[in-house]
Amino acid sequence: MNPVFDSPASSSDALLQRMQARGPGWMEAFGELVRLHEGWVRGFLRSRIRDWAAADDLAQDVFVTAFRRIKTYSGDASFEGWLRGIAINHLRNFVRKRREQCIGGNDELQALIDRGADTFLASGDESGALDALHTCLGKIDGPSRELLNQRYVTGKTVREISAESGRGYSALTMQLHRLRELLAECVQRKMEVRES
């Protein structure tokens, strides 16, 4: 009988202890940890990246990083929170490497977006933040809604939108910047109301 799989309710804590101690069955324990957590890690990344194959690759990277750093996990936070932190770091690096595809803006704007992502992702209330974002997006219509749709749903770069619409690149960049700020403020207000 394999001690890792004695009970279908094998807890992450027991598996982590086996992994960290490098005791009998430690590789199987890591495999079970991956099995228990890969679904939500993949979903977490897929909900933030349009390219699901890239999200799946990032999920694998998250578990490779977790494997390498498992001895540094202290247990002060939940294992899920620790994995989420690794996923956020991999996601940030992915976005930075593809800034023109994902953002189309300047360094100050990237820093603003990173701070906003930290606030919402670190809170652990992604579904609340997504609900708030959905509500806030519902308040935007007309040309502004179409611009957001072209940029973030269709995935066109700001330069492509500029060429197709005849509008200046700088004007579009500023409009997108203002729209993101308005959305961030709206989501922040709704999250504050949720917490009170």
C-alpha positions in Angstrom: 0.0 0.0 0.0 1.3 3.5 -0.9 1.2 5.8 2.2 0.6 8.8 0.0 -2.7 7.5 -1.3 -4.0 5.7 1.8 -6.9 8.1 2.2 -8.7 9.9 -0.7 -8.7 12.9 1.6 -4.9 13.2 1.6 -4.2 16.8 2.8 -1.8 19.1 1.2 -0.1 19.5 4.6 0.7 15.8 4.9 1.9 15.7 1.3 4.0 18.8 1.9 5.6 17.3 5.0 6.6 14.2 3.0 8.0 16.4 0.2 10.0 18.6 2.5 11.4 15.7 4.5 12.2 13.8 1.3 10.8 10.8 3.0 9.5 7.6 1.3 7.2 8.4 -1.5 8.2 12.1 -1.7 8.0 12.1 -5.5 4.6 10.6 -5.4 3.6 13.2 -2.9 4.6 15.9 -5.2 2.6 14.3 -8.0 -0.5 14.2 -5.8 0.0 17.9 -4.9 0.1 18.7 -8.6 -3.0 16.7 -9.1 -4.9 18.4 -6.3 -3.9 21.9 -7.3 -3.3 22.0 -11.1 -6.9 22.6 -12.0 -7.3 25.9 -10.1 -3.8 27.1 -11.0 -4.5 26.5 -14.7 -7.9 28.2 -14.3 -6.4 31.1 -12.5 -3.9 31.7 -15.4 -6.4 31.0 -18.2 -8.8 33.6 -16.8 -6.0 36.2 -17.2 -4.3 35.1 -20.5 -6.1 34.9 -23.8 -3.7 32.2 -25.1 -4.7 29.0 -23.2 -1.6 27.1 -24.4 0.6 29.8 -22.9 -1.5 29.6 -19.7 -1.0 25.9 -19.5 2.8 26.3 -20.0 2.8 28.9 -17.2 1.0 26.5 -15.0 3.7 23.9 -15.6 6.3 26.5 -14.8 4.5 27.3 -11.5 4.8 23.7 -10.4 8.4 23.4 -11.5 9.2 26.5 -9.4 7.2 25.1 -6.5 9.2 21.8 -6.8 12.5 23.7 -6.7 11.4 25.9 -3.8 9.4 23.5 -1.7 11.9 23.6 1.1 11.4 27.3 1.4 7.7 26.9 2.1 7.3 27.7 5.8 3.6 27.0 6.3 2.9 30.6 7.5 0.5 31.1 4.7 -1.7 28.5 3.0 -0.1 26.3 0.4 -2.7 27.6 -2.1 -1.7 31.2 -1.3 2.0 30.3 -1.8 1.2 28.7 -5.2 -0.9 31.8 -6.1 2.1 34.0 -5.4 4.3 31.9 -7.7 1.6 32.0 -10.3 1.3 35.8 -10.0 5.1 36.2 -10.5 5.1 34.0 -13.5 2.1 35.9 -14.9 3.8 39.3 -14.4 6.9 38.1 -16.2 4.8 36.8 -19.1 3.0 40.1 -19.4 6.2 42.1 -19.2 7.8 40.0 -22.0 4.8 40.6 -24.2 4.1 44.2 -23.2 3.1 45.4 -26.7 0.7 42.6 -27.2 -0.8 42.8 -23.7 -0.6 46.4 -22.7 0.5 48.8 -25.5 1.4 51.5 -23.1 4.3 53.1 -21.2 6.3 52.1 -18.1 4.3 54.2 -15.7 1.1 52.6 -16.9 2.6 49.1 -16.6 3.6 49.9 -13.0 0.0 51.1 -12.3 -1.4 47.9 -13.7 1.0 45.8 -11.7 -0.1 47.6 -8.5 -3.7 47.1 -9.4 -3.2 43.4 -10.1 -1.4 43.0 -6.8 -4.3 44.5 -4.9 -6.9 42.3 -6.4 -5.0 39.1 -6.9 -3.3 39.1 -3.5 -6.7 39.6 -1.8 -7.7 36.1 -2.8 -11.1 37.5 -3.9 -10.7 37.2 -7.7 -14.3 36.3 -8.3 -15.4 39.4 -6.4 -13.0 41.6 -8.4 -14.2 40.0 -11.7 -17.8 40.6 -10.7 -17.0 44.2 -9.9 -15.2 44.6 -13.2 -18.1 43.1 -15.1 -20.5 45.6 -13.5 -18.1 48.5 -14.2 -17.7 47.5 -17.8 -21.5 47.5 -18.2 -21.5 51.2 -17.5 -19.2 51.9 -20.5 -20.9 52.1 -23.9 -20.5 53.6 -27.3 -17.1 54.3 -28.8 -15.3 53.8 -25.5 -16.8 50.3 -25.2 -15.8 49.5 -28.8 -12.2 50.7 -28.2 -12.0 48.4 -25.1 -13.4 45.6 -27.1 -11.0 46.0 -30.0 -8.0 46.3 -27.7 -8.7 43.6 -25.1 -11.2 41.2 -26.6 -10.1 41.2 -30.3 -6.5 41.7 -29.2 -5.6 44.5 -31.6 -2.6 46.6 -30.8 -3.0 50.3 -30.3 -1.1 50.9 -33.6 -3.6 48.6 -35.5 -6.6 50.4 -34.0 -5.0 53.8 -34.9 -4.4 52.7 -38.5 -7.9 51.3 -38.9 -9.7 54.2 -37.3 -7.5 57.1 -38.5 -7.2 58.3 -34.8 -3.8 59.2 -33.5 -1.8 56.7 -31.5 -1.2 59.1 -28.6 -4.9 60.0 -28.4 -5.9 56.3 -28.3 -3.2 55.5 -25.7 -4.5 58.4 -23.5 -8.1 57.3 -23.9 -7.3 53.7 -23.0 -5.3 55.0 -20.0 -8.2 57.1 -18.8 -10.6 54.2 -19.3 -8.4 51.8 -17.3 -8.1 54.4 -14.5 -11.9 54.8 -14.4 -12.4 51.0 -14.3 -9.8 50.6 -11.6 -11.5 53.3 -9.5 -14.9 51.8 -10.1 -13.7 48.3 -9.1 -11.9 49.6 -6.1 -15.1 51.3 -4.8 -17.2 48.2 -5.4 -14.6 46.0 -3.6 -14.6 48.5 -0.6 -18.4 48.3 -0.4 -18.1 44.4 -0.5 -15.7 44.4 2.4 -17.7 46.8 4.6 
